[in-house]
Amino acid sequence: MNRHNFIVIIILSNFNLIFGQTDYENAIKEYDIGNFKNAVSFFTKSIEKSEKLQDSYLYRAISYLYIEKAVESKKDLDKAYEIDSSYVKNYVFYGRYYSPAMRSVR
């Protein structure tokens, strides 16, 4: 590969990083405004691309919970825990899952 081609490849590969948004970022935006079905879709894409994998599983879990898919939610929480059991957010999100406010969803 010559130097010119290498430079073009680098520029194109970074284009999305500079001007585009990742699926994770799109998912967080949807999550923040309460569009949980759209958030699930973007978090799923993010997981497939290994973007912020642990957080993607955690936020998809809570998004599932808000759309009353408790089984899927618990699976994602467990997967995030599998990835890194020492990650503090795991326990925060498990707490949300088991909170009395979410009892009717589970």
C-alpha positions as CSV (number, residue, x, y, z in Angstrom):
1,M,0.0,0.0,0.0
2,N,1.5,3.3,-0.9
3,R,1.5,6.3,1.4
4,H,-1.3,8.2,-0.4
5,N,-3.7,5.2,0.0
6,F,-2.8,4.9,3.6
7,I,-3.6,8.5,4.3
8,V,-6.9,8.3,2.5
9,I,-7.8,5.2,4.5
10,I,-7.0,7.0,7.8
11,I,-9.0,10.0,6.9
12,L,-12.0,8.0,5.8
13,S,-11.9,5.7,8.9
14,N,-11.8,8.8,11.2
15,F,-14.6,10.7,9.3
16,N,-17.3,9.0,11.3
17,L,-15.5,9.7,14.6
18,I,-15.2,13.4,13.8
19,F,-18.5,14.1,12.1
20,G,-20.8,11.1,12.9
21,Q,-22.1,9.7,16.1
22,T,-21.7,6.2,17.4
23,D,-24.6,3.9,18.0
24,Y,-23.9,4.2,21.7
25,E,-24.2,8.0,21.6
26,N,-27.4,7.8,19.6
27,A,-28.7,5.2,22.1
28,I,-27.9,7.5,25.0
29,K,-29.8,10.4,23.4
30,E,-32.8,8.2,22.8
31,Y,-32.6,6.9,26.4
32,D,-32.4,10.4,27.8
33,I,-35.6,11.5,26.1
34,G,-37.5,8.4,27.0
35,N,-37.6,6.7,23.6
36,F,-36.7,3.3,25.1
37,K,-37.6,1.2,22.1
38,N,-35.3,3.2,19.9
39,A,-32.6,3.1,22.6
40,V,-32.8,-0.7,22.7
41,S,-32.2,-0.8,18.9
42,F,-29.2,1.5,19.1
43,F,-27.8,-0.2,22.2
44,T,-28.1,-3.5,20.3
45,K,-26.1,-2.1,17.4
46,S,-23.6,-0.7,19.8
47,I,-23.2,-4.2,21.4
48,E,-22.7,-5.8,18.0
49,K,-19.9,-3.3,17.4
50,S,-18.4,-3.6,20.9
51,E,-18.9,0.1,21.6
52,K,-18.8,0.7,25.3
53,L,-19.9,-2.9,25.8
54,Q,-20.5,-2.9,29.5
55,D,-22.5,0.3,29.6
56,S,-24.4,-0.7,26.4
57,Y,-25.6,-3.8,28.2
58,L,-26.5,-1.9,31.3
59,Y,-28.5,0.8,29.6
60,R,-30.2,-1.6,27.3
61,A,-31.2,-3.6,30.4
62,I,-32.9,-0.6,31.9
63,S,-34.4,0.4,28.6
64,Y,-35.9,-3.2,28.3
65,L,-37.3,-2.7,31.8
66,Y,-39.1,0.5,30.9
67,I,-40.7,-1.3,27.9
68,E,-41.7,-4.1,30.2
69,K,-39.3,-6.8,29.0
70,A,-38.0,-7.9,32.3
71,V,-36.5,-11.2,31.2
72,E,-34.4,-9.5,28.6
73,S,-33.5,-6.8,31.1
74,K,-32.2,-9.4,33.6
75,K,-30.2,-11.2,30.9
76,D,-28.4,-7.9,30.0
77,L,-27.7,-7.1,33.7
78,D,-26.2,-10.6,34.1
79,K,-24.1,-10.2,31.0
80,A,-22.7,-6.8,32.1
81,Y,-21.9,-8.4,35.5
82,E,-20.1,-11.3,33.6
83,I,-17.9,-8.8,31.7
84,D,-16.7,-7.1,34.9
85,S,-18.2,-7.9,38.3
86,S,-16.2,-5.1,40.0
87,Y,-17.8,-2.3,37.9
88,V,-19.8,-0.2,40.3
89,K,-22.6,0.7,37.8
90,N,-23.6,-3.0,37.8
91,Y,-24.8,-2.7,41.3
92,V,-26.5,0.6,40.7
93,F,-28.4,-0.9,37.8
94,Y,-29.3,-4.1,39.6
95,G,-30.7,-1.8,42.4
96,R,-32.9,-0.1,39.8
97,Y,-34.1,-3.5,38.5
98,Y,-35.0,-4.7,42.0
99,S,-36.4,-1.4,43.3
100,P,-40.0,-1.4,44.5
101,A,-40.9,1.1,41.8
102,M,-40.1,-1.4,39.1
103,R,-41.9,-4.3,40.9
104,S,-44.9,-4.1,38.6
105,V,-42.7,-4.4,35.5
106,R,-40.8,-7.5,36.7
